[in-house]
Amino acid sequence: MLAASQTRDKESLTVEGVEKVLSNLSKTFDYVVLDSPAGIESGARHAMYFADDAIIVTNPELSSCRDADKM
């Protein structure tokens, strides 16, 4: 699943909405892979909240590594 588009309204993606979509997908698929948006905004937090496991990909820059460490 691709990352949510960056919108003006960051609250359009809710925990309940993500949970509903992931619940439906998990009934059909053994694995669900999510690509969360860059940074540690709500989209990334929602994706991590429901994760059993996570692979965090980052750029080799100090600010990126700090954000990845916070996840």
Sequence and secondary structure as in RCSB ss.txt:
>XXXX:A:sequence
MLAASQTRDKESLTVEGVEKVLSNLSKTFDYVVLDSPAGIESGARHAMYFADDAIIVTNPELSSCRDADKM
>XXXX:A:secstr
       S GGGS HHHHHHHHHHHHHH S       SSSSHHHHHHHHT SS      SSHHHHHHHHH 
